[in-house]
């Protein structure tokens, strides 16, 4: 298993390069900004980038996922139900993406956005048990993703309530590697520590301790931070509905 975490500050976000060193097959998840650091890291690690995956259509930055996939000659991956105007490799809940001995199981985890996915990662050279989950903006350290950037607060919150149930069903030892950390506009009350575990969050993440759906929806509607600047336009660019400025 190879794993590299890239922590960004403008915007505050996390992206990942991971894969199987033995078979030289990798993937990049939620790339931000310049694609060269990912290409350089993959080349240094002698990993071919088979997949470039966006966990969702972002509203805080213009994704570099398609550009990276084209440069790396890999597939650009989104949830199959993503409403976009370009070709991509669509995945469904329960699908598996193989990277040699490393496998990524797709979980559809809507709430932050309708098309959001999380990826449960297993290194079969070590164990058949899942090792970590790339949770995007569904589950972050200390809180959950906001729910009103792509739908209404209530619709998103009801979806998110069900999605967290999927993630909480994972074993407690599974590490949580989110798509953002403290300072991100896509969540509230996030920790500056960019990793956690399912077990720790289950016991210490206040949103996960709410076991009533109506109470959960009310909680997600409180203290919503201002939307990212031009959030609707950025999401439209990422979906191909609007061209980026030249």
Buried (B, 14 or more C-beta within 10 A) or exposed (E): BBBBEBEBEEBBBBBBBBBBBEBBBBBBBBBBBEBEBBBEBBEEBEBBBBBBBBBBBBBBBBBBBBBBBEBBEBBBBBBBBBEBEEEBBBBEBEBEBBBBBBBBBBBBBBBBBBBBBBBBBBBBEEEEEBBBBBBBBBBBBBBBBBBBBBBEBBBBBBBBBEBBEBBBEBEEEBBBBBBBBBEBBBBBBBBEEBBBBBBBBBEEBEBBEBEEEEEBBBBBBEEEEEBBEEBEBBBBBBBBEBEEEE
